[in-house]
């Protein structure tokens, strides 16, 4: 794991978990609804910032959640006595939010991928196939799905200069002294989005048990069942299969990741005419987008041949927040390492960060810097 400057990813194709990006922005601005297209304005600003730094974003959106996840979410909601109040107080990301964002990104000339199931899994698949250099997300599920590289903090607001943290799954496995299959079992045992955890077993205990017994099957054979109550009909095998063999798009020859000129007429019609944005601001945004797109490397072989940490021009101009809400409303909130979206029902964004998950505790168990 290492820290990098934002500009170190010049020329890199990066798969972005779009749902997590929208979630972060909604928390940061603390606003509700779609009346002012607040979240889309945030996506414009962030996307321009990436493009001007020479980064080639690919936004990946969630599809239908797996049955395992829907069942686990239903259980969690039922267990929470204050679930109704939480839902009423939550910031909601509706289907319209996501559809508007997809439309806007496509009009900007940025590729959008609609995953059949989980965005994290699709991002990881794109990375494994070499279609992108890394996955950008605050959700550590991407590592469990086998993404070779994961970037945290890439989508942070420009006002807070937090270094990008790059994880390599090979290094994580080396530091934890685990195989990939054991790491997946560690994720399941510590608690994930797809099945209940065993009460009393956190990240540190899970790591100790995995190292001692090697697999969930052997742990379940040897665990003290009086101390640790195993959930009835625990679907750990189905969960393991989901991490190993997720539902993702695999016809990569038909999946064209192209960055094209923005559709100026379409952007003006969508943002100005339909959503009453300021025409001058939109014109400036279109100009910035077009200029940045023209400066991007022309092909993937060129960008992937450059090692991270290359020498860059003395100054890389970062996009101003030309479409976002006033600066006083921008209070960046960075989700904790290991945070997942599994603790809230589909379509609902919780104001408070989700609980710290398996990756945070497991990495701390090795005294890794986080």
N, C-alpha and C positions, 0 to 999 in steps of 0.2 A: 504494500500500500504506500502511495506517495502523493505528495501535494504538488499541484501544477498551477501555473498561471492560466487564466482563462484563454489568453492568446496562444498558448502552447498547442492548441488543437487546430491551428490554421490548416486548412485543406482537408480536414477529416470529415468523413460522413458519420454522423451521430444519430442513432435511433433514440427518439424521445418518447417516454411514456406520457402521452398527451393528457390522460385523465389526471395523473399526479400533478402535472404542470398547472392545469386549470385549478385543481384543488388548492395548491399553494397560493395561487394568485387570489382566489376568493378569500382565503384566510387573511392574506396580507392587506387587502383593501377593506375587508370587513363589511362588504355590502351584499345586499340580497337581490335576487331576481335578475331579469334580463332587460329591464327598461332602458338602461343606458349602455347596454352591450359592454359592461365593464370588463368582463373576463376576456372578451375578444380584443378589446383595446390592449389589454396586457399581453396577449399573444402576439399582436402586431409589434409591440415594442420589444419584446423578448426576441422575436424572430429576426427583426432588423439588427438587433445587437449581435446575434449569432452570425448573421450573414456578413456584417461589417468586419467581424473578426476573422472572416474567411472560413467559418464553420458551416458545413452543409447539413442542415437538420432534416431528419425524416420523422414526421409525427405519426405515432402508432396509437390507434384508438381501440379501446376494449370492444369486444363483441358480446355474445351471450355468455354469462358466467357459467362455469361448470356446475353440475348438480351438487357436487360435493360442497362447493362454496355457498350455494343458495341454502343448503340444509344447515350448514354451520352458522351462517348469518341469522337464520331463523331461530336457532337455539339461543344465540347470544342475545337477541332482542327480547326473547321471552324471559330470559334470566334477569334482565335489567328492570328493576321496579320503576326507575325514572325514565324509561325509554320514551314514553310519550312526550314528556317535558323536553327531553333532549332533542327529539325530532322537531318540536315546535321552535326550539331555539337555534336550530342548526342553519347553516348556510347551505342552500340547495343548489346543486348543479343538475339542471334538468336535461332531458334529452335534447331540448331545443338549444341549450348551451353548446352541447357537443356538435350538433348539426351545423349551427352557425359557425363554430370554430373550423370545422372541416371545410365548409364553403369558403370561408375567409382565407384559409391557408392555401387552398387550391387557386383562388383568384390571385394570391400573392406570387404564385409560381413555385410553391414549395410542395414536395411530394407528401401525400397522406396515404397511410396504409390502414385499412380496417381489418383488424384481426378477427378470426372466427370465434375466438374465445378470449383469453387473457392477453392484454397488451404486453405485459412483462415477458411472457413466454414467446410472443412474436418478436419482440425486440431481441431477445436472447438468440432466437433462431437466425435472424438477420445477421447478427454478429458472428455466430458460429459459421455461417456460410460465406463470410467475408464481404457481405454487401455493405456493412458499416464497420467502422473501426471500434466503436464502443456503444454501450447503452447508457443513457442519461436518465437517472431516476433517483428518488430518495428511498424507494422501496427496495429492500435487499432480496426480494423474491427473484430478481433477475439472475443472481448468482446461483440460487437453487435450481433454476432452469438451465444453468450451464453457460451463461454469458461469459465469454473469455475476459471481457473488461467491463467494469461498471464505473460510471462517473457520478459522484455526488456533488451538489452545489453548482453544477453548470448553469442551472436556470435561476440562480439567485438574482434578485434585483440589483441593478448596477450600483445603487447607493450603498450597498454593503459588500465590501471587497473581501469575500471569503474565498480562500484558495479552493480550487477544484480538487477533490480527493479521488484518486484513481485506484480501484481495486482490480487485481488480476486474480481470477479464480484459481489459477495454478499456484500462485503465491499463498493465497488463503489456505488452500489444501496443504501446502507444504508447512506453513506455520502451525496449523492445527494438527498436522501429522495424520491426516485422514484421506481416504479415497473419496471420489465423487459420490459413490453410493453411500458411504458412511456419512458424508456431509448432508446428503438429502435426508437420511435417517435422523441426523442431528436436528435438522430443521423441523421435522415432524415431531420429534420428541420434545423439543423446546416450545413448540406452539407455532402454528401457521394458520393460514386462512382457510384450510380445507378440512380440518378435523380438530376435535377437542384435544387439549393437552392433558397430561396426567398431572393431577393436582399435587403440588409439592415438588415437581421437577422443573427447574428453570434451566437457563442456558449452561451454567457451570456444572450442575449435576448431570445434565444430559451429555455434556462433553465427556465427563468422567465415565459414565456408563457406556457410551459408544466406544471409547478407547479400551475399556475393560472387556466388553463382550463382543464388540465388532458389528453387531446388527440388531435391529429391533426384535427379530425373532428370538435371539439368544438372550436379550435383555428381558423379554416377557417371560421366558422360561425361568430366569434366575432372580427376578426382582422380588423384593419383600412385598407381597400383596396385601399384607396387613397395614403396612405403612403407606403404600402407594396404590390407590384404587384405580384400576384400569377401566376406562369408559366401556360401557356395554356395546358390543358389536363395533368395536373401534375400527374405523376404515383406513388404517394406516397403509395397508397394501394398495388400496385404490389411490390413496394420496401419493404414495411413492410412484406409482405408475403415471399419475398425472404430471409429476415433476419430470420423469424420465421421457414420457411420450405425450407431450401436450398437443392439443389441437392447434395447429399453426398452418399458415399458407406455405406450401412447399414448391409450387410451380414457379421457381424464381426466374425462369426465362421469360415469363409473361409479366413479371413484376418489374415495371420500369420505374426506376428512381431517377427522375429528371428534374432539374431546377431550371425553370423557364422564365421568360419575361412576365412581369405582372400584367394582369388584365385590367388596364386602367379604367376602361369604360365599365367593366363589371364591378370593380371596387367602388367607383363613385356611385353607381346605382345602388349597390348593397349598403354601403356605409353612409352616404350622404342622403340619397333620396329615400331609402327605406328606414334608416336608423338615425337620421338627423345629426350626423357628425359634421364638424366644421370642414367645409370644402378645402380651405387653405391647408389645414393640418393633414388632410388626406392626400392632397397633392404633394406635400413635402414627404409624407411617408412613402408614397409611390415612387418618387424620385430617389429617395434613399434606398428603397428596395431594389430598383432597377440598377442603380450604380453598384450596389454591393453584389448583386447576382452576376453582373458582367465581370467582376474581379475574381470570381471563384475559379479554382482550377478547373480545366475543361474536362478532365477524365479522372476516373478513380485510380488508375495506375499511378498517375502523377501524385495524387494526394497520399496514397498509401505507401509510397516509397519514401516519404519524408518521416524521419523519426520524431517522436514527441520530444519537445525541448529544443527544436531547431532555432537558429538565430532568426529573428524577425525584424521588420522595420522598426526604427527607433520608437515610433508612436503608432498605435492602432487606434483610430478614433472609435469611440463607443457611442452607440445611438442615444440621443436624448430621449426622454420619455415624452414624446410628442403627442401621444394619444391617451396616456394614462391619467388617472385621477390626480388631484393636487398632491404635492410631495408630503404635506403634513399627514395625509391619510395613509401613506405608504410606510407601514411598519412590518418589515420582512419577518416572516416566521419560518424557520428552517426546521423541518421535521426531524426527529431523532433518528439516529442510525438504527435500522431494523423496523422502523414504523411501517405499518401496513394498512391497507384500506379495508381489511377484512372485518374490522370491528363496527362497521356501520352498514346499514342497509343500502342497496343499490340506489343511486340517485341522490344520496344525502351526504353532505360534507360536514363533518363535525368540527366545531370551533376549536375544541381542545385537541392536541396531538394524540394520535393513537398510542397505545402502550408500546414500550420498547420491546423489540422482538428478539428472536433467537440469535441473529447475527451479532447484535451489539454485545450480548453477554458472552457468546462464544469467542468473539475476537478479544474481548477483555480478558478472557480466561488465559489467553496466551500473552497478555500484556502488550498487545498490538496497539499502536497509536491510533486513536479515533477522535 
